[in-house]
Amino acid sequence: MRMTVIGTGYVGLVHAVCMADIGHEVVGVDTDEARIAPLTEGRSPIHEPGLDELLTRTLASGRLRFSTSLADAARFADVHFVCVGTPQMPGGEAADVRQVDAVIDDLAPLVRPGSLIIGKSTVPVGTTARLGARLRAVAPHSEVAVNPEFLREGFAVSDTRRPERIVVGAESRRAEMVLREIYEPMLISGARFFSTDPATAELVKVASNAFLATKISFINAMAEVCDAAGADVVTLADAVGQDSRIGHRFLQPGLGFGGSCFPKDIRAFAARAEELGVGEAIAFLRQVDEINLRQRTRTVDLARDLVGGSFTGRHVGVLGAAFKPGSDDVRDSPALEVASAIRREGAEVRVHDPEALDNARRGFPELQYAFDVPKACEDADLVLHLTAWPEYRDISPDRLASVVRSRKILDARDTLDATTWQSAGWTLSALGRPPTNGTYASA
Ligand code: UDX
């Protein structure tokens, strides 16, 4: 099938490439020439496992090309996926849907009768119905649908090729059938197809993210209780998660969630619920947000205690800058926010990350950066473990001991092996973990 994908950010680019890979003819559209030019030459602006190979292959197949022109898009196909950003409104909490509105307004006079415009962007419930009215005012014989995206960064290609579910909110049987046909290879591989009204489909997306964020904040709230009670949140999470009704995933305690989705999506959801007069029903999401942000201040407070009450003149080595392991994305990164707060309090902070240094440097030029862990920790009075990259679990505490000034580490991700560090003479402190062998500090 012929289609266009408008917006070549994370979701759009991966979607365009994967659609071309399963045999569709795709034009990826973006008004940003600086984005389209490298893509046309097969250079991807984002790093995702498998994406570069797929981009090269689909460009070579002739089934994928890129354009900066919506008119070109409208001439090429009658099916258009809209994948533009819906960030947090500047100075507010609601989602800023102006880019989505602009695509509809710009495309409406160009589309042929019978066109289908499918939103993949995460939008407040009710947006698709509103956009439908807006589209029909100009293009009465065209329609909208919504098909939310659930991909995770770091797994974008595999999540898109082998999704667990396809959710479609359509206003007509015809639109539903078009989407079934588009996703047929995924449905054959076992993805479940949910066809529903647009409002329900929009809510599936935000409810999923709200649930996952709540699960993380729940375990982090338990970590705070553990700190007060002298209990161990890591064992608690393990035992609680063993109940198959609860499960282990998204029950990893620590510094909490960041990234481009969870924080802004739960705020936008709470704001939309208030507009709908049901703010009370999901008021708990405000607390989910607060608990999450509190882990950052708890980490700074504990770090300050560990260096004797003041950061002035202290050297702090930071392990991790990305918002999560497996990603070079630093948007709303808890790690960089903690590093920056400590720097503002007078510490000299040197940050290591296996992938995200370039992005970190652009966003936080005031911090220092190091290409390897020993360099980041040279002369450190304290080492902070802030992003749970697997390689940090393999650090030799013995070897690192030779470069630091003081053998103190704060594991704000609760993934390091406390015994190994302690037996190498380190004081390992962690969020939600009690003193073990007399060496854990408490918040
Ligand atoms: C998320 C959703 O998972 C995805 O379905 C949606 O489409 C976009 O938002 P992503 O932002 O890529 O994806 O990251 P995810 O892997 O979900 O992690 C989100 C944050 O939660 C990260 O900062 C991560 O470190 C944190 N996290 C995750 C925890 O703190 N504990 C956990 O147990 C799991």
Residues whose N, C-alpha, C, O or C-beta is under 5 A from the ligand:
A	BS01	UDX	E149 F150 L151 R152 E153 I216 R249 F250 L251 Q252 G256 F257 G258 G259 C261 F262 F323 K324
